[in-house]
Amino acid sequence: MENINYSLCWEDYDLVLNSLSISERDTILCIASGGENLFSIALKNPKKIIGIDYNEAQIHLVKLKIAAIQTLNFYVFVNFFGFIRCNNRLYLFKKCSSRLDNDSKRFWLDNLDKIGRGIVHCGKLEKYLGVYRAFFLRLFLSSKKINRFLSSKGIDEQRRFYNQELNNLLWRLSFKLFFSQRIMQLLGRQKEFFQYNKKKNISDYFLIKTEKYMKNISVQNNPFIHIILKGTVPIPLQGHPYLDKSNFNKLKKIVGKIILIEDDISDYIKKMKKYTFTKYCLSDIFESVSQDEYEEIIKEIANKSRSGSVICYWNNLVKRNVHTKTNNFIRLDIDPTKNADRVFFYSDFIVEKLMKKS
Ligand SMILES: C[S@@+](CC[C@H](N)C(=O)[O-])C[C@H]1O[C@@H](n2cnc3c(N)ncnc32)[C@H](O)[C@@H]1O
């Protein structure tokens, strides 16, 4: 079985909610990944929500997150997940495991080490970022300085910090070494996500994107930057799908609604009945398929959906944002001043509405 690649979902849940405008009438298909986007969508109480992932391990991860949300109280849950130090995670797992199906229980019993360390740290990408933090970043940035940066009181202060403390040779060198394609595909990201990449120097590309974000957009309330730099976030965390206490308590009641399916989305869409879904959250799945395959999936969604249906997805290194064979989707503008992508390394966020002639 493949391992867990993402123990957290690295896609901005606020962008998803702002672009999909989910109501109680909606039926949603969403890539499962680490589950956070599923949870933020579930909080809008849609009629139906399906999480899909072709990696069985991701499905087991989301099932355990759901069981923990249903079983534990807020602060115990935060400890269990690994946002705060805790030494009784195996006992807490026992409490949650009665809610798991046999396959998931077996998966986790074979992976108790991941539970012991806190499940939000067990993904390939999260471990990779952990190595960067422990062995590179700490060489030139103490945790005291990281805390100072993350509590910057405005862009000027943030920019000053970046120029004086971060923008040095070690920072740039560490980026070059650690975020090169070779190291990334070995330690951080699945190989297939690079097969259509044409960018020659991705470490420079990521450095430019990181620098632009850090110098222009507030890091204070960006949970993704907190995790990259510190491995955790301040808790409770306002607006987060489950680290905000009020969302957690609401989610407890409705999280059982999420149905999880292990399948390739293109196979699933071919099999699904017409008009099953009104909204689709598609992560950046098109990065790992050819332009033709991307166009086929979009065509199939258009064939199987009613006019007014909305899809959203990201591009990272690979451009997959134009599909000429299906022209009944119109791209919706999203206001970049209100919707800065807090996961700053993506190159595009695409929201499209299906407009069929009646
Ligand atoms: C697309 S990946 C996220 C990649 C991340 N944003 C990045 O750029 O490295 C998110 C999840 O999508 C799943 N996934 C990718 N392609 C899929 C497909 N065709 N069908 C179902 N799940 C898919 C992966 O297993 C993973 O858990």
The ligand as an SDF file (V2000), in Angstrom:
LIG
                    3D

 27 29  0  0  0  0  0  0  0  0999 V2000
   -3.2630   16.2430   -5.8150 C   0  0  0  0  0  0  0  0  0  0  0  0
   -2.5230   15.8320   -4.2600 S   0  0  0  0  0  0  0  0  0  0  0  0
   -1.9690   17.3650   -3.6510 C   0  0  0  0  0  0  0  0  0  0  0  0
   -0.7130   17.7270   -4.2360 C   0  0  0  0  0  0  0  0  0  0  0  0
   -0.1770   18.9630   -3.6120 C   0  0  0  0  0  0  0  0  0  0  0  0
   -1.1200   20.0510   -3.7400 N   0  0  0  0  0  0  0  0  0  0  0  0
    1.1210   19.2580   -4.3090 C   0  0  0  0  0  0  0  0  0  0  0  0
    1.1430   20.1390   -5.1660 O   0  0  0  0  0  0  0  0  0  0  0  0
    2.0880   18.5650   -4.0020 O   0  0  0  0  0  0  0  0  0  0  0  0
   -3.8760   15.6680   -3.1740 C   0  0  0  0  0  0  0  0  0  0  0  0
   -4.4770   14.2990   -3.1280 C   0  0  0  0  0  0  0  0  0  0  0  0
   -4.9960   13.9840   -4.3940 O   0  0  0  0  0  0  0  0  0  0  0  0
   -4.9130   12.5940   -4.5760 C   0  0  0  0  0  0  0  0  0  0  0  0
   -5.0580   12.3790   -6.0270 N   0  0  0  0  0  0  0  0  0  0  0  0
   -4.2330   12.8130   -7.0110 C   0  0  0  0  0  0  0  0  0  0  0  0
   -4.7250   12.4850   -8.2190 N   0  0  0  0  0  0  0  0  0  0  0  0
   -5.8850   11.8250   -8.0000 C   0  0  0  0  0  0  0  0  0  0  0  0
   -6.8670   11.2190   -8.8480 C   0  0  0  0  0  0  0  0  0  0  0  0
   -6.7280   11.2320  -10.1750 N   0  0  0  0  0  0  0  0  0  0  0  0
   -7.9330   10.6290   -8.2860 N   0  0  0  0  0  0  0  0  0  0  0  0
   -8.0720   10.5900   -6.9360 C   0  0  0  0  0  0  0  0  0  0  0  0
   -7.1850   11.1410   -6.0810 N   0  0  0  0  0  0  0  0  0  0  0  0
   -6.1120   11.7600   -6.6060 C   0  0  0  0  0  0  0  0  0  0  0  0
   -3.5580   12.2380   -3.9750 C   0  0  0  0  0  0  0  0  0  0  0  0
   -3.5000   10.8870   -3.5660 O   0  0  0  0  0  0  0  0  0  0  0  0
   -3.4880   13.1880   -2.7810 C   0  0  0  0  0  0  0  0  0  0  0  0
   -3.8790   12.5780   -1.5760 O   0  0  0  0  0  0  0  0  0  0  0  0
  1  2  1  0
  2  3  1  0
  2 10  1  0
  3  4  1  0
  4  5  1  0
  5  6  1  0
  5  7  1  0
  7  8  2  0
  7  9  1  0
 10 11  1  0
 11 12  1  0
 11 26  1  0
 12 13  1  0
 13 14  1  0
 13 24  1  0
 14 15  1  0
 14 23  1  0
 15 16  2  0
 16 17  1  0
 17 18  1  0
 17 23  2  0
 18 19  1  0
 18 20  2  0
 20 21  1  0
 21 22  2  0
 22 23  1  0
 24 25  1  0
 24 26  1  0
 26 27  1  0
M  CHG  2   2   1   9  -1
M  END
$$$$
